[in-house]
Amino acid sequence: MANILLLDESDVAERAMHGILARGNHRVSSATNPTDAWRMLRAGVVYDLVILEVKLTGGGGVRFLQRLRDDWFFKPLPVVVYTSENDATLIRRVLGLGVQNYLVKPYNDDVIHSEVAKAVLEPWRNRHFEEAKSFCALLDLTPEALAQRRREVMAGFDRAARTFPLWADNRRIHDVFDQMAALVAGAKEAGIKAGIDLIAYLREQALNSNWMAFEKCGEPLEFASQLVYFQLNPGEVPPGLEHEAHRASDKDADERLRWDSVNVDVQGPVVDPAALTRKIDKLAGCPVVGPSAAAFQMLADGRASTITQLMDLVANDPGLCAQILCATNRLAHDDLSEIDDPRTATSLLGEKKLQAIVHALPVVEERHFDYPPMSWTGYWMFQVAVGRVAQFVCRYLEFDFLVGKAATAGLLHDLGTLLLMKVEPLAFQAIVRYAREHHVPRIEAERRYLGCTTQDLAAHFARTQHLPAVFTTVIRWMEAPALATEHLDLIAITSVARHICQHAHIGWSGDPNAHGSGMIDVTPAWSVLRTRLFPSFDVRKFEVQAHAFCLTLRNELSGQRGDRRPAHAQRAAELV
C-alpha cells in the first residue's frame, strides 16, 4: 500500500486516478493548487509519491517542483509528472529538476502501478536515516537502544522547533552553538541525517549575524521531528491520509432507513418489480461507476494514439462494455450481424459518437459500493476475473472458438448489480446484509426485497438496449445453465469461471454465502460440460491449474505485475 499525492486541477483526472490506484489498495489525496499540496505534504509525512500536472493555472506546477527540490527534506521525494503538456522546452526543464518519469496524458493503468512500485521499492524517507540493522551492528547497539536514541532526537527537534525561532530576537550566540552542536551530535549517534543540513545552515547564518534566518525555522524543525516519529512508527497513518469516509446526504439517510426498516419476511418486497423496470427503461444507457466514467472521458478525445487504451478500458469495465456494445448494435450495419466484440465496437463508433456517449453516461457513485468487504474495486476485480478465467477454461477444455466471447460474457454476467446501484443505490447494501444475516444466497435475498432478481433486471435491459443475444442469454441463465436452449457451452463455462473466482477470493462477488463446496464437478454448470468431455478428463488436475492461474491473476488485477508467477502459484502449477 502506498500513499500518493495528486496535484491536478482537473476533477476528471482526480476521479480517474482514484479509480486506478484503488485497485492496488493505495491511498490517494488530491490538491488542485500548489499551496494546498505543500500543506498536505507537510502534514502527511508518509506520502510516497507525488503525481504532478505541471500545466496549472499561472504555471505553478514547475514552481512547485522547484520548491520540492530546494527543500531540506523533500529533495529525494519521487515525483512523476503526468501532464497534457508535451512541449520540448518544458520537458527539458522538468527533467533537469529531477523527476522519476515524465508522462503524457491520458492515464495508463499499468504505467501508473509501475511508477508506484518503483517509488516504494526504496522509500525516500529512508535516505534521511542510516539503515537500522547495519548501524546497530557498527555501533554494537540493540534495536531497542537505537530506537531510544531516535526518540530522544525526535524530542530534541521538537524542542528546537519551539526555541530556535526565539533567537531571531534573543541572539544568545553561545547558547545557540551549544544547543545546535548537541542536537547534531545526538542525530549522528542515532543514525539520523534529517535536519543536519538545516542546522548547519542555521549555524552559518548565526556566524554571519543573520538572525532573521531563525524566524521561520520552526516549521522545518518540526517536520524533522515528524520524520523521526514516522520512522519509529511505520504503520501509523496521519489523519489527513485515512480513507475518507463518505458522508451520506440526508436523502441517503432517509433511503437507508426505508430499506432497513422493512421486514421483508412479513411485508414482502420493498419495491414493485415493474416500477424498477420502468426506472431502468428511462436510463440513457448502461450505468458506469464514477472513476471509470472519468477515465473514459480522459481517453475519448479522438487522438489516434489513445485508441488502443480506449478499447482496453471498454473491454475491462462492465458498464462501459455494455454501453458501447448496445450503442454499436443500435446502429445499422451492412452485414446486419451483431457486434459482440467490445474492441471492435469501440473502433466502429468513431470519435464523435464516443464523445457523445461520454456526456450521456448514467454515473453510479462509487461510495454506494462501500459496504465492507464490498467495494467498487472488489466488484470490478471479480467481474474482470470471471471473464479472464472463462477464457482460461475455454482453452483448457479446448473450446477455443469461444475464447473471445468468454471474456465479455464473464465481464457482463452480473450487470444487474450496476443497474440496481443506479436506480436504487441503497438497496444492494440491504440485500447483502440480509443474505449475510440469514445465511441465504444473494439471489434469494433479492427476490425478497425486489420481487425479482438483478439477473431479471439485467436480462430485460439487455433485450431492450440491443446487447448481443449471446450475452443476454448468458445473463439470463447463469444460475441454471441446463435450462438454456442455446449457447449452453458459453453459459456453463462462464458459470464455472464464476465458481472458481468465488473460491479463489478474487475481488468480491457480492454474495456473502457463495463459499460452499469448492468442488467444480458438483456445480450445475459442470453437469452441462461433463457431456462434452472425454471420460478420462482429470477434473482435479484442472482445478489445481485453475487455482494457480487465479493466484497470478489476483496479483495482476491488484496492480502487482511482474514477469514471474508468485511462488505459491508456481508451486500449485508444478503439482500437475
C-alpha positions in Angstrom: 0.0 0.0 0.0 1.4 3.4 -1.0 0.4 7.0 -0.1 0.0 9.2 -3.2 -0.5 12.9 -3.5 -2.1 14.1 -6.8 -1.7 17.7 -7.8 -4.0 18.4 -10.7 -6.8 21.0 -11.2 -9.0 18.5 -13.2 -11.7 16.7 -11.2 -11.9 14.2 -14.1 -8.2 13.4 -13.5 -8.8 13.1 -9.8 -11.7 10.6 -10.2 -9.8 8.6 -12.8 -6.6 8.4 -10.7 -8.6 7.4 -7.6 -10.1 4.5 -9.5 -6.8 3.3 -10.8 -4.9 3.5 -7.5 -7.8 1.9 -5.6 -7.0 -1.4 -7.4 -3.7 -1.6 -5.6 -5.4 -0.5 -2.3 -3.3 2.7 -2.4 -4.3 5.8 -0.5 -4.6 8.9 -2.6 -5.1 12.5 -1.7 -5.6 15.3 -4.2 -4.9 19.0 -4.3 -5.9 21.5 -7.0 -3.2 24.1 -6.3 0.4 24.1 -5.0 -0.4 25.8 -1.7 -2.7 23.1 -0.7 -0.3 20.4 -2.0 2.5 21.8 0.1 0.4 22.0 3.2 -0.7 18.4 2.7 2.9 17.2 2.3 4.0 19.0 5.5 1.1 17.4 7.4 1.4 13.9 5.8 5.0 12.8 6.2 4.3 9.4 4.8 3.5 10.4 1.2 5.5 8.0 -1.0 5.0 9.7 -4.4 3.7 12.9 -5.9 1.9 12.8 -9.3 2.0 16.2 -10.8 0.3 18.0 -13.6 2.7 20.8 -14.4 0.2 22.7 -16.6 -1.5 24.5 -13.7 -3.0 28.0 -13.7 -0.2 30.5 -13.5 2.5 27.9 -14.2 2.6 26.9 -10.6 3.4 23.2 -11.4 7.0 23.8 -12.3 7.5 26.2 -9.4 6.1 23.6 -7.0 8.6 21.0 -8.3 11.4 23.5 -7.9 10.3 24.2 -4.3 10.4 20.4 -3.6 14.0 20.2 -4.9 15.1 23.2 -2.9 13.6 21.8 0.3 15.8 20.3 3.1 13.7 17.2 3.3 11.7 16.8 0.1 14.7 16.7 -2.3 14.5 12.9 -2.7 10.7 12.7 -2.8 9.8 10.9 -6.0 7.7 12.9 -8.5 6.0 11.6 -11.6 4.9 14.3 -14.0 1.7 13.2 -15.7 0.6 16.0 -17.9 -1.2 17.1 -21.0 1.8 19.3 -21.9 4.4 17.9 -24.3 6.4 21.0 -25.1 10.1 20.0 -25.6 11.4 23.1 -23.7 9.2 22.3 -20.7 10.2 18.6 -20.7 13.9 19.5 -20.6 13.3 21.9 -17.8 11.3 19.4 -15.7 13.8 16.6 -16.3 16.5 18.9 -15.2 14.8 19.3 -11.8 14.9 15.5 -11.3 11.7 13.5 -11.7 11.0 9.8 -11.7 9.2 10.0 -15.0 7.6 12.4 -17.4 4.4 11.0 -18.9 1.8 12.5 -21.2 -1.9 12.0 -20.5 -4.2 10.2 -20.8 -3.5 7.9 -17.9 -2.3 4.3 -18.4 -3.2 2.0 -15.5 -0.2 -0.3 -15.9 2.3 2.5 -16.1 0.9 4.2 -13.0 1.1 1.0 -11.0 4.7 0.5 -12.3 5.6 4.0 -11.2 4.1 3.5 -7.7 6.0 0.2 -7.3 9.2 2.0 -8.3 8.6 4.7 -5.7 8.0 2.4 -2.8 10.9 0.0 -3.7 13.3 2.3 -1.8 11.2 4.9 0.2 12.6 8.4 0.0 12.3 8.8 3.8 14.9 6.1 4.3 17.6 8.4 2.8 17.3 10.5 5.9 18.4 7.7 8.2 21.1 5.1 8.4 19.9 1.6 7.8 19.0 0.3 11.3 20.4 -3.2 11.2 23.8 -2.3 9.8 24.0 0.8 12.0 23.3 -1.3 15.1 26.0 -3.8 14.1 28.5 -1.0 13.5 28.0 0.6 16.9 27.1 -2.6 18.8 23.6 -1.3 19.6 20.4 -3.2 20.2 17.4 -2.2 18.1 15.8 -1.0 21.3 18.7 1.2 22.2 18.8 2.7 18.7 15.0 3.4 18.9 15.5 5.1 22.3 18.3 7.3 20.8 16.0 8.3 17.9 13.1 9.1 20.3 15.5 11.5 22.2 16.5 13.2 19.0 12.8 13.5 17.9 12.1 15.2 21.2 15.2 17.4 20.6 13.9 18.5 17.2 10.5 19.2 18.8 12.1 21.5 21.4 14.2 23.2 18.8 11.1 23.9 16.7 9.8 26.0 19.7 13.0 27.6 20.9 15.2 28.2 17.9 12.8 30.8 16.3 13.2 32.9 19.5 16.8 33.5 18.7 15.8 35.9 16.0 15.4 38.3 18.9 17.4 36.9 21.8 20.6 36.2 19.8 22.5 34.4 22.7 25.3 33.1 20.5 26.9 30.7 23.0 23.5 29.0 23.7 22.8 28.8 20.0 26.0 27.0 19.2 25.9 24.7 22.2 22.3 23.5 21.5 22.9 23.1 17.8 26.0 21.1 18.5 24.2 18.8 20.9 21.4 18.2 18.5 23.7 17.4 15.6 25.8 15.0 17.9 22.6 13.2 19.0 21.3 12.9 15.5 24.6 11.4 14.3 24.7 8.9 17.2 21.2 7.8 16.3 21.9 7.4 12.6 19.7 10.4 11.6 20.6 12.5 8.6 17.4 14.5 8.6 17.8 18.1 9.8 21.6 18.1 9.9 22.0 20.2 6.8 19.3 22.6 8.1 21.2 23.0 11.4 24.5 23.6 9.5 22.7 26.3 7.5 21.4 28.0 10.7 24.8 27.8 12.3 26.3 29.6 9.3 23.6 32.3 9.4 24.3 32.8 13.1 28.1 33.2 12.4 27.2 35.9 9.9 24.8 37.6 12.3 21.8 36.9 10.0 19.5 36.2 12.9 16.4 36.8 10.8 17.0 33.3 9.3 15.8 31.8 12.6 12.3 33.4 12.3 10.8 30.6 10.1 13.0 27.6 11.2 10.3 26.2 13.4 8.3 24.5 10.7 11.2 22.6 9.1 12.5 21.5 12.5 9.0 20.3 13.5 9.0 18.3 10.2 12.3 16.7 11.1 10.7 15.6 14.4 7.8 14.1 12.4 10.1 12.3 10.1 11.7 10.5 13.0 8.3 9.8 14.6 7.0 8.0 11.4 10.3 6.2 11.0 9.8 4.8 14.5 6.1 4.1 13.8 5.9 2.9 10.2 2.4 1.6 10.5 0.8 4.8 11.6 -1.3 6.9 9.2 -1.6 10.6 9.6 -5.3 11.7 9.9 -5.3 13.5 6.6 -4.4 10.3 4.8 -7.0 8.0 6.3 -9.6 6.7 3.8 -12.2 9.4 3.6 -15.5 8.2 5.0 -18.2 9.0 2.5 -20.8 11.1 4.2 -24.3 10.2 3.3 -26.7 13.0 2.4 -30.0 13.5 4.2 -31.7 11.8 1.3 -29.4 8.8 1.7 -30.2 8.5 5.3 -33.9 8.5 4.6 -33.5 5.9 1.9 -31.3 3.7 4.1 -34.0 3.8 6.8 -36.6 2.9 4.2 -34.7 -0.2 3.2 -33.6 -1.2 6.6 -36.9 -0.8 8.4 -38.9 -3.2 6.3 -39.3 -6.8 7.5 -39.5 -8.4 4.0 -40.3 -11.8 5.5 -43.6 -10.3 6.7 -44.3 -7.3 4.5 -42.9 -8.6 1.2 -40.8 -6.7 -1.3 -39.8 -3.1 -0.7 -40.4 -2.1 -4.3 -42.6 -3.2 -7.2 -40.6 -5.1 -9.9 -42.5 -3.2 -12.6 -41.5 0.1 -11.1 -37.9 -1.0 -11.1 -38.1 -2.0 -14.7 -39.6 1.4 -15.6 -36.7 3.2 -13.9 -34.3 1.1 -15.9 -36.1 1.8 -19.1 -35.6 5.6 -18.5 -31.9 5.3 -18.3 -29.9 6.9 -21.2 -27.6 3.9 -21.2 -25.8 1.4 -19.0 -24.6 2.9 -15.7 -20.9 3.3 -15.2 -19.1 3.9 -11.9 -17.5 7.4 -11.5 -13.8 6.5 -11.8 -14.4 4.5 -15.0 -16.5 7.3 -16.5 -13.7 9.8 -15.7 -11.1 7.5 -17.3 -13.3 7.1 -20.4 -13.7 10.9 -20.6 -9.9 11.4 -20.5 -9.4 8.9 -23.3 -12.3 9.6 -25.6 -10.8 12.7 -27.2 -10.3 11.2 -30.7 -6.5 11.0 -30.6 -5.3 8.0 -32.6 -2.5 7.4 -30.1 -5.1 6.5 -27.4 -7.5 4.3 -29.3 -5.8 1.1 -28.0 -6.1 2.3 -24.4 -9.7 3.2 -25.0 -10.5 -0.2 -26.4 -8.7 -1.8 -23.4 -10.7 0.3 -20.9 -14.0 -0.6 -22.6 -13.1 -4.3 -22.7 -12.3 -4.3 -19.0 -15.2 -2.4 -17.4 -18.7 -3.9 -17.3 -20.6 -0.7 -17.6 -18.6 0.7 -20.4 -18.5 -2.6 -22.2 -22.3 -2.9 -22.1 -22.8 0.7 -23.1 -20.5 0.5 -26.1 -21.9 -2.8 -27.3 -25.5 -1.5 -27.0 -24.7 1.7 -28.8 -23.0 -0.1 -31.7 -25.7 -2.6 -32.2 -28.4 0.1 -32.3 -26.8 1.3 -35.4 -27.5 -0.2 -38.8 -24.7 -2.4 -40.2 -24.3 -3.6 -43.8 -24.0 -7.2 -42.8 -26.9 -7.0 -40.3 -24.9 -9.1 -37.9 -24.4 -8.3 -34.2 -21.2 -6.9 -33.0 -20.2 -8.8 -29.9 -16.5 -7.7 -29.5 -16.1 -4.6 -27.4 -12.9 -3.5 -29.0 -14.4 -3.8 -32.5 -17.5 -1.9 -31.3 -15.3 0.9 -29.9 -13.4 1.4 -33.1 -16.7 1.3 -35.2 -18.4 4.1 -33.2 -15.8 6.8 -34.0 -14.7 10.0 -32.3 -18.0 12.0 -32.3 -20.2 9.1 -31.1 -17.8 8.2 -28.3 -17.7 11.8 -27.1 -21.5 12.0 -27.2 -21.6 8.8 -25.1 -19.2 10.4 -22.5 -21.8 13.2 -21.8 -24.8 10.9 -21.7 -23.4 8.2 -19.3 -25.5 7.5 -16.3 -23.0 7.6 -13.5 -23.0 5.4 -10.3 -21.4 6.9 -7.2 -18.5 4.8 -6.1 -19.5 5.3 -2.4 -22.6 3.2 -2.8 -20.4 0.1 -3.2 -18.7 0.9 0.0 -20.0 -1.7 2.4 -17.1 -3.9 3.7 -16.0 -6.2 2.4 -17.8 -4.9 -0.6 -16.3 -2.1 -2.7 -16.2 -0.9 -6.2 -12.7 -2.2 -6.7 -13.7 -5.6 -5.4 -16.8 -5.7 -7.6 -14.7 -4.7 -10.7 -11.9 -7.2 -9.9 -14.4 -10.0 -9.7 -16.2 -9.2 -13.0 -12.9 -9.0 -14.9 -11.6 -12.1 -13.2 -14.6 -14.2 -14.3 -14.0 -13.1 -17.9 -10.3 -14.0 -17.7 -10.9 -17.3 -16.0 -13.7 -18.1 -18.5 -11.0 -17.7 -21.3 -8.7 -20.0 -19.3 -11.5 -22.6 -19.1 -12.2 -22.4 -22.8 -8.6 -23.0 -23.7 -8.1 -25.8 -21.1 -11.3 -27.6 -22.3 -10.4 -26.9 -25.9 -13.4 -24.6 -26.6 -11.1 -22.3 -28.4 -13.8 -20.9 -30.6 -15.5 -19.4 -27.5 -12.4 -17.6 -26.1 -13.3 -14.2 -27.5 -16.9 -14.2 -26.3 -15.9 -15.8 -22.9 -14.1 -12.7 -21.6 -17.1 -10.4 -22.4 -19.6 -12.9 -21.0 -17.8 -13.1 -17.7 -17.4 -9.3 -17.6 -21.2 -8.7 -18.1 -22.6 -11.7 -16.2 -23.6 -9.5 -13.1 -24.6 -6.4 -15.0 -27.8 -6.2 -12.9 -25.8 -5.0 -9.9 -24.8 -1.9 -11.7 -28.3 -1.3 -12.8 -29.7 -1.6 -9.3 -26.9 0.6 -7.9 -28.1 3.4 -10.3 -31.9 3.1 -9.8 -32.0 2.1 -6.1 -28.4 2.8 -4.8 -29.1 1.7 -1.2 -31.0 -1.5 -2.0 -27.9 -3.6 -2.6 -26.5 -3.0 0.9 -29.7 -4.1 2.5 -29.8 -7.2 0.3 -26.3 -8.2 1.1 -26.8 -7.6 4.8 -30.0 -9.8 4.8 -28.2 -12.5 2.9 -25.3 -12.4 5.4 -27.5 -12.4 8.5 -30.0 -15.1 7.3 -27.4 -17.3 5.5 -29.2 -17.3 2.2 -27.9 -16.8 -1.3 -27.9 -13.3 -2.5 -30.4 -14.2 -5.3 -32.9 -15.3 -2.7 -32.4 -12.0 -0.7 -33.0 -10.1 -4.0 -36.3 -11.8 -4.6 -37.5 -10.9 -1.0 -36.5 -7.2 -1.3 -37.2 -6.6 -5.0 -39.7 -9.2 -6.0 -37.3 -10.1 -8.8 -33.5 -10.6 -9.2 -30.8 -8.4 -10.6 -30.4 -11.1 -13.3 -34.0 -10.4 -14.3 -33.3 -6.7 -14.4 -30.1 -7.1 -16.5 -31.8 -9.5 -18.9 -34.6 -7.0 -19.5 -32.1 -4.2 -20.0 -30.0 -6.4 -22.4 -33.0 -7.2 -24.6 -34.4 -3.7 -24.8 -31.0 -2.0 -25.3 -29.8 -4.4 -28.1 -27.0 -6.1 -26.2 -25.9 -9.1 -28.3 -28.2 -12.0 -27.8 -25.4 -14.3 -26.7 -24.6 -12.2 -23.7 -28.3 -11.7 -22.9 -28.7 -15.4 -22.8 -25.6 -15.8 -20.5 -27.0 -13.2 -18.1 -30.5 -14.9 -18.1 -29.3 -18.5 -17.4 -26.2 -18.1 -15.2 -27.9 -19.8 -12.3 -29.4 -22.7 -14.3 -27.3 -23.4 -17.4 -29.1 -26.7 -18.1 -32.4 -24.9 -18.7 -31.0 -22.7 -21.6 -31.8 -23.7 -25.1 -28.9 -22.1 -26.8 -25.3 -21.1 -26.0 -25.2 -23.8 -23.3 -21.4 -24.2 -23.5 -20.7 -20.5 -23.0 -23.2 -20.2 -20.2 -21.7 -23.2 -18.4 -18.1 -22.0 -18.9 -19.0 -18.6 -17.5 -20.8 -20.1 -14.5 -17.8 -22.4 -13.8 -15.5 -19.4 -14.0 -17.6 -17.5 -11.5 -17.5 -20.5 -9.2 -13.7 -20.7 -9.5 -13.2 -17.0 -8.8 -15.5 -17.1 -5.8 -13.4 -19.8 -4.2 -10.1 -18.2 -5.2 -11.3 -15.0 -3.5 -10.5 -12.6 -6.4 -12.3 -9.4 -5.6 -15.8 -9.8 -4.2 -18.8 -11.4 -5.9 -21.5 -9.7 -3.9 -22.7 -12.9 -2.5 -21.6 -13.4 1.2 -22.8 -17.1 1.1 -21.1 -18.2 -2.1 -18.3 -20.2 -0.5 -19.8 -23.7 -0.1 -18.1 -26.7 -1.6 -15.2 -25.7 -3.8 -15.5 -28.8 -6.0 -16.2 -27.9 -9.6 -17.7 -31.2 -10.6 -20.7 -30.7 -8.2 -21.9 -27.5 -9.8 -24.9 -27.4 -12.1 -22.7 -25.9 -14.8 -20.3 -28.9 -14.8 -23.2 -31.3 -15.5 -23.6 -29.4 -18.8 -19.8 -29.5 -19.6 -19.2 -33.1 -18.5 -21.1 -34.5 -21.5 -18.7 -32.5 -23.8 -15.5 -34.0 -22.3 -13.7 -37.4 -22.6 -14.4 -39.8 -19.8 -10.7 -39.8 -18.8 -10.8 -36.0 -18.2 -8.9 -35.3 -14.9 -11.1 -32.7 -13.1 -8.7 -32.5 -10.1 -5.8 -31.5 -12.3 -8.0 -28.9 -13.9 -8.9 -27.5 -10.5 -5.2 -27.2 -9.5 -4.3 -25.5 -12.7 -7.2 -23.1 -12.4 -6.2 -22.2 -8.9 -2.6 -21.5 -10.0 -4.0 -19.2 -12.7 -6.1 -17.4 -10.2 -3.2 -16.7 -7.9 -1.3 -15.0 -10.6 -4.4 -13.2 -11.9 -5.2 -11.8 -8.4 -1.8 -10.1 -8.3 -2.2 -8.7 -11.8 -5.6 -7.2 -11.2 -4.4 -5.5 -8.0 -1.7 -3.8 -10.0 1.2 -6.1 -8.9 2.5 -7.0 -12.3 5.7 -9.0 -12.8 7.4 -11.3 -15.2 7.1 -14.3 -12.9 4.3 -16.1 -11.2 4.1 -15.7 -7.4 5.9 -18.6 -5.8 2.7 -20.1 -4.4 1.2 -20.1 -7.9 4.3 -21.7 -9.4 4.1 -24.5 -6.8 0.4 -25.1 -7.5 1.2 -25.4 -11.2 4.0 -27.8 -10.5 1.7 -30.2 -8.7 0.4 -31.3 -12.0 
